[in-house]
């Protein structure tokens, strides 16, 4: 997991060939004018999902894991907290891995919770179990999906 400011992504962009393109997309778009949904940047290799949701309390948050994609999660409205636990330490699946949706869910609880503000991002690799959507009230966010 990486936590960062969107103002300082130059070093992060070196970590994956598609990161620079992802952060350029973030800088060049006004997401207040976009509806919720999927936006292709480079087909299935790089795309954005814009989501609006009601924040959950930490006890309701479910850990998820992806095998094919890296997530860059960016709050637009509200402060989102995202739980984290190493995927290697996850013990009990609640919903087995779905290859088509690239997701599995776990009963395990996060070992830590990060607070992410608008203007910041959290990056989750397949090795990072994460429990998104923790917060109060309405949350709006972008999840950039980058094929590994």
C-alpha positions as MATLAB code, in Angstrom:
seq = 'XXXXXXXXXXXXXXXXXXXXXXXXXXXXXXXXXXXXXXXXXXXXXXXXXXXXXXXXXXXXXXXXXXXXXXXXXXXXXXXXXXXXXXXXXXXXXXXXXXXXXXXXXXXXXXXXXXXXXXXXXXXXXXXXXXXXXXXXXXXXXXXXXXXX';
ca = [
       0.000    0.000    0.000;
       1.165    3.503   -0.817;
      -0.342    6.718    0.565;
       0.547    9.913   -1.274;
      -0.410   13.430   -2.227;
      -1.637   13.915   -5.783;
       0.777   16.881   -5.930;
       3.779   14.570   -5.594;
       3.422   11.573   -7.910;
       6.632   11.744   -9.980;
       8.434    8.982   -8.047;
       5.291    6.822   -7.884;
       4.864    7.120  -11.662;
       8.168    5.253  -12.074;
       6.772    2.144  -10.349;
       4.519    1.010  -13.203;
       4.424    1.926  -16.911;
       0.728    2.902  -16.661;
       0.967    5.013  -13.492;
       2.054    8.167  -15.369;
      -0.929    7.865  -17.699;
      -3.272    7.279  -14.740;
      -2.076   10.372  -12.864;
      -2.203   12.470  -16.040;
      -5.862   11.414  -16.460;
      -6.550   12.449  -12.867;
      -4.917   15.865  -13.358;
      -6.677   16.604  -16.675;
     -10.281   15.750  -15.744;
     -12.947   17.601  -13.770;
     -14.688   14.737  -12.012;
     -17.427   16.977  -10.601;
     -18.860   16.978  -14.153;
     -18.745   13.194  -14.606;
     -21.451   10.702  -13.716;
     -20.729    7.595  -11.671;
     -19.542    4.691  -13.814;
     -16.635    3.290  -15.770;
     -14.401    5.458  -17.971;
     -11.931    3.693  -20.248;
      -8.490    5.248  -20.490;
      -6.706    2.359  -22.192;
      -9.383   -0.338  -22.416;
      -9.135   -3.115  -19.830;
      -5.510   -2.212  -19.096;
      -6.344    1.139  -17.497;
      -9.747    2.515  -16.563;
     -11.491    4.618  -13.929;
     -14.573    3.862  -11.872;
     -16.330    6.825  -10.281;
     -18.482    5.829   -7.309;
     -20.787    7.553   -4.838;
     -21.550    5.645   -1.655;
     -22.641    6.042    1.929;
     -19.779    5.653    4.369;
     -19.659    2.549    6.587;
     -18.392    2.115   10.095;
     -15.188    0.059   10.423;
     -17.055   -3.012   11.697;
     -19.128   -3.159    8.481;
     -16.158   -2.806    6.140;
     -15.193   -5.944    4.250;
     -11.673   -6.745    3.135;
     -11.299   -7.344   -0.592;
      -8.415   -8.560   -2.725;
      -7.741   -8.292   -6.460;
      -5.330  -10.515   -8.386;
      -5.257   -8.819  -11.804;
      -5.459   -5.111  -10.978;
      -3.764   -2.452   -8.887;
      -6.168    0.121   -7.394;
      -5.460    3.827   -7.077;
      -8.239    5.110   -4.806;
      -8.872    8.854   -4.630;
     -11.571   10.546   -2.523;
     -13.425   13.386   -4.246;
     -16.014   14.177   -1.556;
     -15.575   13.263    2.090;
     -12.700   11.728    3.997;
     -12.482    8.026    3.306;
     -10.837    5.572    5.617;
      -9.578    2.320    4.130;
      -8.637   -0.689    6.218;
      -5.562   -2.724    5.300;
      -4.182   -6.175    6.002;
      -1.531   -8.061    4.010;
      -3.194  -10.521    1.635;
      -0.733  -13.205    2.780;
      -2.185  -12.908    6.305;
      -5.849  -13.227    5.286;
      -7.309  -16.450    6.646;
     -11.020  -16.759    5.901;
     -12.768  -16.014    2.612;
     -16.396  -14.956    2.823;
     -16.868  -14.872   -0.956;
     -14.364  -16.838   -3.070;
     -12.375  -15.185   -5.817;
     -14.428  -14.318   -8.909;
     -12.069  -14.274  -11.896;
     -14.436  -12.229  -14.069;
     -14.911   -9.500  -11.435;
     -11.319   -9.881  -10.114;
     -12.357   -9.837   -6.473;
     -12.508  -11.993   -3.359;
     -13.886  -10.963    0.033;
     -12.650  -11.949    3.477;
     -14.079  -12.220    6.990;
     -10.773  -11.004    8.476;
     -10.611   -7.519    9.938;
      -8.037   -4.875    8.950;
      -4.877   -4.553   11.037;
      -4.693   -0.817   10.298;
      -6.889    1.933    8.899;
      -5.635    4.857    6.800;
      -7.474    8.166    6.456;
      -7.399    9.534    2.883;
      -8.436   13.112    2.094;
      -9.401   14.688   -1.238;
      -6.112   15.557   -2.932;
      -4.523   12.337   -1.700;
      -4.511    8.771   -2.992;
      -4.026    5.245   -1.716;
      -2.542    2.579   -3.985;
      -3.346   -1.065   -3.325;
      -1.484   -3.891   -5.018;
      -2.808   -7.461   -5.197;
      -0.708   -8.136   -2.076;
      -2.814   -5.581   -0.145;
      -6.107   -6.669    1.341;
      -8.175   -3.513    1.698;
     -11.526   -2.543    3.202;
     -12.731    0.632    1.451;
     -15.713    2.862    2.100;
     -15.221    3.613    5.787;
     -16.401    7.099    6.627;
     -19.307    9.304    7.580;
     -22.026   10.475    5.253;
     -21.729   10.621    1.504;
     -18.417    9.628   -0.083;
     -17.503   10.093   -3.730;
     -14.340    8.618   -5.136;
     -12.392    7.502   -8.170;
     -10.849    4.065   -8.362;
      -8.282    3.798  -11.130;
      -7.786    0.148  -12.131;
      -4.396   -0.758  -13.588;
      -3.833   -4.197  -15.063;
      -0.842   -5.848  -13.477;
];
